[in-house]
Amino acid sequence: MGKFRLAVFNTQPPHLYFGGVERRIIETTKRLSSQADITVYSGTKAGFKKPTVIDGASFVPCYSTDKVFPVDNWFFNRSLSKKAGEINADVYEAHLSSGYGLLKTLKKQGSSKPFIHTVHGVLADEYEQARRNGYQSFRGGIANQFMRRLAKLEEETAKNATLIVTVSKHSLEKMQKYYHVDKAKVRIVPNGVDPEKFKPVGDRAAVKRQFGLDDKPVVLFVGSLIPRKGLPFLVEAAKKTVKQQADTKFVIVGDGPLKNQLMSSLDKANLSGNFAFLSGLTEDALAAVYNCADVLVLPSIQEGQGIVLLEAQATAKPVVAFNVGGVNETVLNGETGLLVNRGNSGELADALLKLLSDESLREKMGANGRRFVMDNFTWDVCAESMLAVYREALS
């Protein structure tokens, strides 16, 4: 089969964001540009106003507003619907809820071209987990109601798609539970990591000095500051951790609507001095930050897979996380990291302290983690699997 035309849709510009979805798009399109003519359509966020070409793939802005999710998502879907006649592709792929408007328009126009819906964390599950966990603010409750609506749209898109791709067995189980999708049209293609970018460095102390961390123990969090990432649990765990290891530095890489709430919580807990916030990093800088860490922590209450877990393990760092979602498919508990019960901040702190106090255990788990990732989770494997999905859809 010769080159085919692939159109990919995602609300956030993949080249300007570092979320797992965005990294998947960047890494797979780069590896498949010799096999397909790829155009990525995304919202006008983070200053993305003009079309650009990256590693052989074209990136095209579609008006979305630069407001917070899901307002931007709604405008993006509206823009895509209006541009349906201009999007000339052989196969379409939408991530999350970024293409429901276009799929509806294509159906109305009688299009028979294949449409692939890639689901990461199942939104209905995210809504349910957040509802169970409760919210600390009025804004959080409103955001969760929007999530409920988007989950309905995600369900509708999945049922109408030609094929569904998801990142873990867990996500498949949740789709069957909440959306009752036909299992026969679901393909599991995990996310990956580039082990040449994310790898341990020799002079770790020099890297730590670049970020002003010196010889302090560093616990790293990478991700969006949104409800499902469980930052309040990390604050509680930090209280216990700092009592026993006062110089611990928690480095937060990411931004999001809960940043002000998080900083307020840290002020009240007298922990501001133990936290550092980084955002707007280049990918090279992000890889360097992983090398600053002694441990990566991911206190998510819902996670389809957790790409940051792969990146940390590729960098030979042990991880600590709640045993939720697809995390136990990504981390070997007791071998590459420690998984604890969902929402238990005390257990989270104990796991952090265990690793921070035992350098030989950190090194052993780190080495295990890099081998595990290189054997099972790379972007090359992910791209080849997605190429097989595209060709199946086209056939």
C-alpha positions as CSV (number, residue, x, y, z in Angstrom):
1,M,0.0,0.0,0.0
2,G,1.3,3.5,-0.9
3,K,1.1,6.7,1.1
4,F,-2.3,7.5,2.5
5,R,-3.7,10.8,3.8
6,L,-4.2,11.0,7.6
7,A,-5.9,13.8,9.4
8,V,-5.4,13.9,13.2
9,F,-7.5,16.1,15.6
10,N,-6.6,17.3,19.1
11,T,-7.8,20.4,20.9
12,Q,-4.4,21.3,22.2
13,P,-1.5,22.0,19.8
14,P,0.7,18.9,20.2
15,H,3.9,20.9,19.6
16,L,3.1,23.4,22.3
17,Y,1.9,21.1,25.1
18,F,3.6,18.2,27.0
19,G,0.6,16.1,27.9
20,G,0.6,12.4,27.1
21,V,-1.8,12.8,24.3
22,E,0.2,15.6,22.7
23,R,3.5,13.6,23.0
24,R,1.9,10.6,21.4
25,I,0.8,12.6,18.4
26,I,4.2,14.3,17.9
27,E,6.1,11.0,18.3
28,T,3.9,8.8,16.1
29,T,3.5,11.4,13.3
30,K,7.2,11.9,13.2
31,R,7.8,8.2,12.7
32,L,5.0,7.7,10.2
33,S,5.6,10.7,7.9
34,S,7.3,8.5,5.3
35,Q,4.2,6.2,5.2
36,A,1.5,8.8,5.2
37,D,0.8,12.5,4.4
38,I,-0.2,13.7,7.8
39,T,-2.1,16.8,8.8
40,V,-2.7,17.6,12.5
41,Y,-5.6,20.0,13.3
42,S,-5.6,21.6,16.7
43,G,-7.0,24.6,18.5
44,T,-5.6,28.1,18.5
45,K,-4.1,27.8,22.0
46,A,-0.7,28.9,23.4
47,G,-0.2,31.3,20.5
48,F,-0.7,28.8,17.7
49,K,-2.0,30.9,14.8
50,K,-0.1,29.9,11.7
51,P,0.3,26.5,10.0
52,T,3.7,24.8,10.5
53,V,5.5,21.7,9.4
54,I,7.2,19.5,12.0
55,D,9.2,16.4,11.1
56,G,7.3,16.0,7.9
57,A,3.8,16.5,9.3
58,S,1.7,19.6,8.8
59,F,0.1,21.3,11.8
60,V,-2.9,23.5,11.1
61,P,-4.7,25.8,13.6
62,C,-8.5,25.8,14.0
63,Y,-10.2,28.4,16.0
64,S,-10.9,27.3,19.6
65,T,-10.4,30.3,21.9
66,D,-7.6,30.0,24.4
67,K,-9.9,29.5,27.4
68,V,-9.9,26.6,29.8
69,F,-11.2,23.2,28.9
70,P,-13.9,22.4,27.9
71,V,-14.8,25.8,26.4
72,D,-11.9,25.6,24.0
73,N,-12.9,22.0,23.1
74,W,-16.5,23.1,22.2
75,F,-15.2,25.9,19.9
76,F,-12.6,23.6,18.3
77,N,-15.3,21.0,17.5
78,R,-17.5,23.7,16.0
79,S,-14.6,24.9,13.8
80,L,-13.8,21.4,12.6
81,S,-17.5,20.9,11.6
82,K,-17.4,24.0,9.5
83,K,-14.1,22.9,7.8
84,A,-15.3,19.3,7.1
85,G,-15.4,19.9,3.4
86,E,-11.9,21.2,3.3
87,I,-10.3,18.3,5.2
88,N,-9.2,16.0,2.5
89,A,-8.0,12.7,4.1
90,D,-8.4,9.0,3.6
91,V,-8.6,8.3,7.3
92,Y,-9.4,10.5,10.3
93,E,-8.2,10.1,13.9
94,A,-9.6,12.1,16.8
95,H,-8.1,12.0,20.3
96,L,-10.4,12.2,23.4
97,S,-13.4,14.4,22.7
98,S,-11.7,16.5,20.0
99,G,-13.6,15.2,17.0
100,Y,-17.2,14.6,17.9
101,G,-18.5,17.6,15.9
102,L,-16.6,16.5,12.8
103,L,-17.8,12.9,13.0
104,K,-21.4,14.1,13.2
105,T,-21.0,16.3,10.2
106,L,-19.3,13.5,8.2
107,K,-22.2,11.2,9.0
108,K,-24.7,13.7,7.8
109,Q,-22.8,14.2,4.6
110,G,-22.8,10.4,4.0
111,S,-19.1,10.0,4.2
112,S,-17.8,6.4,4.3
113,K,-14.2,7.2,5.1
114,P,-12.9,5.5,8.2
115,F,-12.8,7.4,11.5
116,I,-10.6,6.2,14.4
117,H,-11.4,7.4,17.9
118,T,-8.4,7.2,20.3
119,V,-9.4,7.1,23.9
120,H,-6.8,7.6,26.6
121,G,-8.4,7.9,30.1
122,V,-12.1,7.1,29.8
123,L,-14.0,10.4,30.6
124,A,-16.9,8.6,32.2
125,D,-14.5,6.9,34.6
126,E,-12.8,10.2,35.2
127,Y,-16.1,11.8,36.1
128,E,-17.1,9.0,38.4
129,Q,-13.8,9.0,40.2
130,A,-13.9,12.8,40.7
131,R,-17.5,12.6,41.9
132,R,-16.6,9.9,44.4
133,N,-13.6,11.9,45.6
134,G,-15.5,15.1,46.1
135,Y,-14.3,18.7,45.3
136,Q,-12.9,21.5,47.4
137,S,-14.3,24.3,45.3
138,F,-17.4,25.4,43.4
139,R,-15.4,25.7,40.2
140,G,-14.4,22.0,40.5
141,G,-18.0,20.9,40.8
142,I,-18.9,22.9,37.7
143,A,-15.9,21.4,35.8
144,N,-17.0,17.9,36.7
145,Q,-20.5,18.5,35.2
146,F,-18.9,19.6,32.0
147,M,-16.9,16.3,32.2
148,R,-20.1,14.4,32.5
149,R,-21.4,16.0,29.3
150,L,-18.1,15.3,27.4
151,A,-18.2,11.7,28.5
152,K,-21.6,11.4,26.8
153,L,-20.0,12.8,23.6
154,E,-17.0,10.5,23.9
155,E,-19.4,7.5,24.2
156,E,-21.3,8.6,21.1
157,T,-18.1,9.1,19.1
158,A,-16.7,5.7,20.2
159,K,-19.9,3.9,19.2
160,N,-20.0,5.6,15.8
161,A,-16.2,5.3,15.0
162,T,-14.9,2.7,12.6
163,L,-12.3,1.6,15.1
164,I,-11.4,2.5,18.6
165,V,-7.9,2.7,19.9
166,T,-7.1,2.8,23.6
167,V,-3.9,2.7,25.7
168,S,-4.4,-0.1,28.2
169,K,-6.5,-3.1,29.1
170,H,-7.9,-1.0,32.0
171,S,-9.3,1.6,29.6
172,L,-10.9,-1.1,27.5
173,E,-12.6,-2.5,30.5
174,K,-13.9,0.9,31.5
175,M,-15.2,1.6,28.0
176,Q,-17.1,-1.6,28.1
177,K,-18.5,-0.8,31.5
178,Y,-19.6,2.8,30.8
179,Y,-20.0,2.9,27.0
180,H,-20.9,-0.7,26.2
181,V,-18.7,-0.5,23.0
182,D,-18.2,-3.5,20.7
183,K,-14.9,-5.0,22.0
184,A,-14.3,-6.4,18.5
185,K,-13.5,-2.9,17.1
186,V,-11.1,-1.9,20.0
187,R,-7.4,-2.0,19.5
188,I,-5.0,-1.6,22.5
189,V,-1.9,0.5,21.5
190,P,0.0,1.7,24.6
191,N,1.9,4.9,24.7
192,G,5.6,4.9,24.5
193,V,8.8,6.7,25.3
194,D,12.0,7.7,23.4
195,P,14.7,6.0,25.4
196,E,17.4,8.0,23.7
197,K,15.8,11.3,24.9
198,F,14.8,10.0,28.3
199,K,17.8,8.3,29.8
200,P,20.1,8.6,32.8
201,V,23.0,11.0,32.7
202,G,26.4,10.6,34.3
203,D,26.8,13.9,36.2
204,R,23.5,14.1,37.9
205,A,24.8,16.7,40.4
206,A,25.6,19.1,37.7
207,V,22.1,18.8,36.2
208,K,20.5,19.4,39.7
209,R,22.6,22.6,40.1
210,Q,21.2,23.9,36.8
211,F,17.8,23.9,38.4
212,G,19.0,25.2,41.8
213,L,18.3,22.0,43.5
214,D,21.8,21.2,44.8
215,D,22.0,18.1,46.9
216,K,18.4,18.2,48.2
217,P,16.3,15.0,47.9
218,V,13.9,15.7,44.9
219,V,10.4,14.3,44.4
220,L,9.1,15.1,40.9
221,F,5.6,15.5,39.7
222,V,4.9,16.0,35.9
223,G,1.4,16.6,34.7
224,S,-1.5,19.0,34.3
225,L,-2.8,20.6,37.5
226,I,-6.3,19.2,37.2
227,P,-8.6,17.3,39.6
228,R,-7.8,13.8,38.5
229,K,-4.1,14.2,39.1
230,G,-4.8,14.1,42.8
231,L,-2.6,17.0,43.9
232,P,-4.4,17.5,47.3
233,F,-3.2,13.9,48.2
234,L,0.4,15.0,47.4
235,V,0.1,18.0,49.7
236,E,-1.0,15.7,52.5
237,A,1.8,13.3,51.8
238,A,4.3,16.1,51.7
239,K,3.3,17.1,55.2
240,K,4.4,13.7,56.6
241,T,7.4,13.5,54.3
242,V,8.8,16.8,55.3
243,K,8.4,16.0,59.0
244,Q,10.9,13.2,58.6
245,Q,13.0,14.6,55.8
246,A,12.8,18.4,56.1
247,D,15.0,19.3,53.1
248,T,12.9,17.3,50.6
249,K,12.0,19.4,47.5
250,F,8.9,18.7,45.6
251,V,9.3,19.9,42.0
252,I,6.0,20.4,40.1
253,V,6.3,20.5,36.3
254,G,3.0,21.6,34.7
255,D,0.3,24.1,34.8
256,G,-3.5,24.1,35.0
257,P,-6.7,25.5,36.6
258,L,-5.9,24.2,40.1
259,K,-2.5,25.9,40.4
260,N,-3.7,28.8,42.6
261,Q,-5.7,26.4,44.8
262,L,-2.6,24.2,45.1
263,M,-0.4,27.1,46.1
264,S,-2.9,28.3,48.6
265,S,-2.9,24.9,50.2
266,L,0.9,24.9,50.4
267,D,0.8,28.3,52.1
268,K,-1.6,27.1,54.7
269,A,0.4,24.0,55.4
270,N,3.7,26.1,55.5
271,L,5.1,24.0,52.7
272,S,5.7,26.6,50.1
273,G,9.5,26.5,50.7
274,N,9.5,22.8,49.9
275,F,7.8,23.1,46.5
276,A,9.1,24.5,43.2
277,F,7.0,25.1,40.1
278,L,8.3,24.8,36.6
279,S,6.3,25.3,33.4
280,G,7.0,26.1,29.7
281,L,9.9,23.7,29.5
282,T,11.4,22.4,26.3
283,E,11.4,18.7,25.8
284,D,15.2,18.6,26.4
285,A,14.7,20.5,29.6
286,L,12.0,18.1,30.7
287,A,14.3,15.2,30.1
288,A,16.9,16.9,32.2
289,V,14.4,17.5,35.1
290,Y,13.8,13.8,35.3
291,N,17.5,13.4,36.0
292,C,17.2,15.8,38.9
293,A,14.6,13.5,40.6
294,D,15.2,10.8,43.2
295,V,11.6,9.6,42.8
296,L,8.7,10.4,40.5
297,V,5.3,10.7,42.2
298,L,1.9,10.4,40.4
299,P,-1.0,10.7,42.9
300,S,-3.7,10.4,40.1
301,I,-7.1,9.1,41.1
302,Q,-7.7,8.0,37.5
303,E,-5.2,7.3,34.8
304,G,-5.5,5.4,31.5
305,Q,-1.8,4.6,31.5
306,G,0.5,7.4,32.7
307,I,3.1,8.4,30.2
308,V,5.2,10.2,32.8
309,L,5.7,6.8,34.5
310,L,7.3,5.5,31.3
311,E,9.5,8.6,31.0
312,A,10.6,8.4,34.6
313,Q,11.4,4.7,34.3
314,A,13.3,5.2,31.0
315,T,15.4,7.7,33.0
316,A,16.1,5.0,35.6
317,K,13.9,6.6,38.3
318,P,11.7,4.7,40.6
319,V,8.1,5.8,40.8
320,V,5.4,6.0,43.5
321,A,1.8,6.1,42.5
322,F,-1.7,5.1,43.5
323,N,-2.7,1.7,42.1
324,V,-5.4,3.0,39.8
325,G,-6.4,2.6,36.2
326,G,-3.8,1.3,33.9
327,V,-0.9,2.2,36.2
328,N,-0.2,-1.4,37.2
329,E,0.2,-2.2,33.5
330,T,3.0,0.5,33.4
331,V,4.7,-0.1,36.7
332,L,5.9,-3.4,38.2
333,N,5.0,-3.0,41.8
334,G,8.0,-3.7,44.1
335,E,10.3,-4.0,41.1
336,T,10.3,-0.6,39.2
337,G,8.3,1.4,41.8
338,L,5.8,1.3,44.6
339,L,2.0,1.4,44.2
340,V,-0.2,2.2,47.1
341,N,-4.0,2.3,47.8
342,R,-5.9,5.0,46.0
343,G,-6.4,8.2,48.0
344,N,-4.2,7.0,50.9
345,S,-1.8,10.0,51.5
346,G,-0.2,8.2,54.5
347,E,0.8,5.2,52.3
348,L,2.0,7.6,49.6
349,A,4.3,9.4,52.1
350,D,5.6,6.1,53.5
351,A,6.5,4.9,50.0
352,L,8.3,8.2,49.2
353,L,10.2,8.0,52.5
354,K,11.2,4.4,51.9
355,L,12.8,5.3,48.6
356,L,14.3,8.6,49.7
357,S,16.1,6.8,52.5
358,D,17.5,3.9,50.5
359,E,19.8,4.8,47.6
360,S,20.5,1.2,46.7
361,L,16.8,0.4,46.4
362,R,16.3,3.5,44.2
363,E,19.2,2.4,41.9
364,K,17.9,-1.2,41.7
365,M,14.3,-0.1,40.8
366,G,15.6,2.5,38.4
367,A,17.7,-0.1,36.5
368,N,14.7,-2.5,36.4
369,G,12.4,0.3,35.2
370,R,14.6,1.2,32.2
371,R,14.9,-2.4,31.1
372,F,11.1,-2.8,31.5
373,V,10.4,0.2,29.3
374,M,12.9,-0.6,26.6
375,D,11.5,-4.1,26.3
376,N,7.8,-3.1,26.2
377,F,7.1,0.6,25.7
378,T,8.8,2.7,22.9
379,W,7.4,5.1,20.4
380,D,8.7,3.0,17.6
381,V,6.5,0.1,18.7
382,C,3.6,2.5,19.2
383,A,3.9,4.0,15.7
384,E,4.2,0.6,14.0
385,S,1.0,-0.6,15.9
386,M,-0.9,2.6,14.8
387,L,0.2,2.1,11.2
388,A,-1.4,-1.4,11.3
389,V,-4.6,0.2,12.7
390,Y,-4.7,2.8,10.0
391,R,-4.2,0.2,7.3
392,E,-6.9,-2.1,8.8
393,A,-9.3,0.8,8.8
394,L,-8.5,1.6,5.2
395,S,-9.0,-1.9,4.1
